[in-house]
Amino acid sequence: MRWIYWAIFLGVLAFAASATTDRSGNARMAENIYWSDGDSGRIDGQPFRLANVDSPETGGVGARGGARCETEREIGYEAKEFIVALTRSADVQIAQSYGEDRYGRLVVDLTVNGRSLAEIGMEAGHYQPWPHRGQRALAPKPDWCGQLMASLD
């Protein structure tokens, strides 16, 4: 029975490796990217989420997984516009994959023209750090509304 668990484990590892590298071991090019918001979407049809960063939510205020205030939603759309424009004609690659999150999305690090997308987004103010180890968050999810209110004071 133990061999079944090992077979499943090795299969998952093989899938993760194939999702991030080509046959020569290089980072895999992300051919077709759709952004649903500033930090998640679909790459070549596979749902994904950026690793260890968060962007403002674009979903309805109060909806599950949505924005906490209308201002967060507005800056969430700005973050999405930024990332769509940045990646539209760029060389985007999956630099590393961490497996799937609890929603079945592949958690990845992306590079844009050889540079970390997470770093670019943080420098532009569209992302904040949200470190994880596996599926476990190591810090609370960033509070975009609270930070916006504090910046007005």
C-alpha positions as CSV (number, residue, x, y, z in Angstrom):
1,M,0.0,0.0,0.0
2,R,2.9,2.4,0.8
3,W,4.1,2.1,-2.9
4,I,0.8,3.7,-4.0
5,Y,1.5,6.8,-2.0
6,W,5.0,7.0,-3.4
7,A,3.7,6.6,-7.0
8,I,1.2,9.4,-6.5
9,F,3.9,11.6,-4.9
10,L,6.3,11.0,-7.8
11,G,3.5,11.7,-10.3
12,V,2.8,15.0,-8.7
13,L,6.5,15.9,-8.7
14,A,6.7,15.0,-12.4
15,F,3.7,17.1,-13.2
16,A,5.1,20.1,-11.3
17,A,8.5,19.8,-13.1
18,S,6.8,19.5,-16.5
19,A,4.7,22.5,-15.8
20,T,7.7,24.7,-15.2
21,T,10.4,23.5,-17.5
22,D,10.8,22.3,-21.1
23,R,12.7,19.2,-22.1
24,S,16.1,20.9,-21.8
25,G,15.4,22.0,-18.2
26,N,14.9,25.7,-19.1
27,A,12.1,27.8,-17.7
28,R,8.9,27.3,-19.6
29,M,7.5,30.1,-21.8
30,A,4.0,31.3,-20.9
31,E,2.4,31.5,-24.3
32,N,-1.1,32.5,-23.6
33,I,-1.9,34.6,-20.4
34,Y,-5.3,35.7,-19.3
35,W,-5.3,37.9,-16.1
36,S,-8.5,37.7,-14.0
37,D,-7.0,40.2,-11.6
38,G,-3.6,41.6,-10.7
39,D,-2.1,38.3,-9.3
40,S,-4.0,35.4,-10.9
41,G,-5.5,34.1,-14.1
42,R,-4.8,31.4,-16.6
43,I,-1.6,30.4,-18.4
44,D,-2.2,28.3,-21.4
45,G,-5.6,27.3,-19.9
46,Q,-4.1,26.4,-16.5
47,P,-5.4,28.4,-13.5
48,F,-2.5,30.1,-11.7
49,R,-1.7,32.5,-8.9
50,L,1.5,34.4,-8.3
51,A,3.6,33.1,-5.3
52,N,4.2,35.2,-2.2
53,V,2.5,38.4,-3.3
54,D,-1.0,39.9,-3.2
55,S,-2.7,42.5,-5.3
56,P,-5.9,44.4,-4.5
57,E,-9.1,42.4,-5.2
58,T,-11.4,43.3,-8.1
59,G,-14.5,41.3,-6.9
60,G,-17.5,42.9,-5.4
61,V,-17.3,44.6,-2.0
62,G,-18.3,42.0,0.6
63,A,-18.3,39.1,-1.8
64,R,-16.3,36.0,-0.9
65,G,-12.8,36.7,-2.1
66,G,-13.9,40.2,-3.2
67,A,-12.6,43.6,-2.2
68,R,-13.1,44.9,1.3
69,C,-13.9,48.4,0.2
70,E,-14.7,50.2,-3.0
71,T,-11.3,51.9,-3.2
72,E,-9.5,48.5,-3.0
73,R,-11.7,47.4,-6.0
74,E,-10.7,50.5,-7.9
75,I,-7.0,50.0,-7.4
76,G,-7.4,46.3,-8.1
77,Y,-8.5,47.2,-11.6
78,E,-5.5,49.5,-11.9
79,A,-3.3,46.6,-10.9
80,K,-4.9,44.4,-13.5
81,E,-4.5,47.0,-16.2
82,F,-0.8,47.4,-15.3
83,I,-0.1,43.7,-15.4
84,V,-2.0,43.2,-18.7
85,A,-0.1,46.0,-20.4
86,L,3.2,44.8,-18.9
87,T,2.8,41.2,-20.1
88,R,1.0,41.8,-23.4
89,S,4.0,41.7,-25.8
90,A,6.7,40.5,-23.3
91,D,8.7,37.4,-22.9
92,V,6.9,35.8,-19.9
93,Q,8.3,32.7,-18.4
94,I,7.3,30.4,-15.5
95,A,10.5,30.6,-13.5
96,Q,9.3,28.3,-10.7
97,S,6.2,26.3,-9.7
98,Y,5.2,25.5,-6.2
99,G,2.4,23.1,-7.0
100,E,-1.3,23.8,-6.6
101,D,-3.1,25.9,-4.0
102,R,-6.3,24.8,-2.3
103,Y,-8.3,26.1,-5.2
104,G,-6.4,24.0,-7.8
105,R,-4.4,27.0,-9.1
106,L,-0.7,26.5,-10.0
107,V,1.3,28.8,-7.7
108,V,4.2,30.3,-9.7
109,D,7.0,32.8,-10.0
110,L,6.9,34.6,-13.3
111,T,9.6,36.6,-15.1
112,V,8.9,39.3,-17.6
113,N,11.8,39.9,-20.0
114,G,14.1,38.2,-17.5
115,R,13.0,40.1,-14.5
116,S,10.8,39.0,-11.5
117,L,7.2,40.0,-12.1
118,A,6.7,40.1,-8.3
119,E,9.5,42.6,-7.9
120,I,8.2,44.8,-10.8
121,G,4.7,44.8,-9.3
122,M,5.9,45.7,-5.8
123,E,8.1,48.5,-7.1
124,A,5.0,49.9,-9.0
125,G,2.9,49.6,-5.8
126,H,0.5,47.0,-7.3
127,Y,1.7,44.1,-5.1
128,Q,2.5,43.6,-1.5
129,P,4.4,40.7,0.0
130,W,2.3,37.8,1.3
131,P,4.7,35.0,2.1
132,H,3.6,31.4,2.1
133,R,5.2,28.1,2.9
134,G,3.4,25.5,0.9
135,Q,-0.4,26.3,1.3
136,R,0.1,28.0,4.6
137,A,0.3,31.8,4.8
138,L,3.2,33.1,7.0
139,A,1.6,36.5,7.5
140,P,-1.9,38.0,7.3
141,K,-3.3,38.9,3.9
142,P,-2.4,42.5,3.2
143,D,-5.2,45.0,4.2
144,W,-5.4,47.3,1.2
145,C,-8.3,49.3,2.6
146,G,-6.6,49.9,6.0
147,Q,-3.4,51.0,4.3
148,L,-5.3,53.4,2.0
149,M,-7.0,54.9,5.0
150,A,-3.7,55.3,6.9
151,S,-2.1,57.0,3.9
152,L,-4.9,59.6,3.9
153,D,-4.1,60.6,7.6
